[in-house]
Amino acid sequence: MVGQRETAAEMMVLDSTTNEIIAMGADQRAAAFEERFSKWGSATDAFKFWSERVVTNIDALHGIKR
């Protein structure tokens, strides 16, 4: 169960041809002290974190280093 100051997400990546599951993930992030003063601060920071992780993992699969 996600608390008031937490953001949670689930992700599933499917192969578009076979509909086979390629990857799945779930995570939840608690708000840091500063984020609690903004209505959307916790969610914004959590989704920014997750999107950066997805890009990093896709780049790593393709041998790209940033």
N, C-alpha and C positions, 0 to 999 in steps of 0.2 A: 504494500500500500504506500502511495506517495503522500508525503506530508504537505502542509500548506506552502512551504518554501522550497519545494523540490520540483524538478522537471524530469519527466521520464519519456523515453522513446524506445520503440521497437522497430527493427528494420529487417526486411527479407529481400534478397536479390535473387531474381529468377532468370534462367536462360530463356531468352525470347523465342527460341525455336522449339525447345523441348519442354519448356515450363518446369524444368528441373531446378530445385533449390541449389543455388551456388553458395550462398552465405546467409547467415542469420545473426542477429545481435540484439541485445537489450542493455540498457543502461539507465541509471538515474543520477542526477546531479543535485546536490544540495546548494542552496544559495550561500554565497560568501557574505560577509558582513556588509560590504558596500552595496551589493546588489539588492539587499532587503529594502532600500530606500526608494527603489524604482518599481513601478507596477509590473513592468515586463523585463526588468534587468536580469532576473534569474533565467527566464526562458531564452532571452536573446543570447546570453553568454553560453548557455548549454548547447543551443543549436549551432552557434559559431564553433564551439569546441568539437561537436560531432561532425560537422561538415569538413573541418580541417583534417580530422582523423580519417574520414572516408577518402579525401583527396590524397593524403599521404599514403594510405594503403594501396590505392589504385596505382599511384605512381611507383610504389615499391614493386608491385606485380609486373610493371612494365620496365623495370630497371632504371627508373628516373630518380635521381637524387636532387633534392633541393636544399 
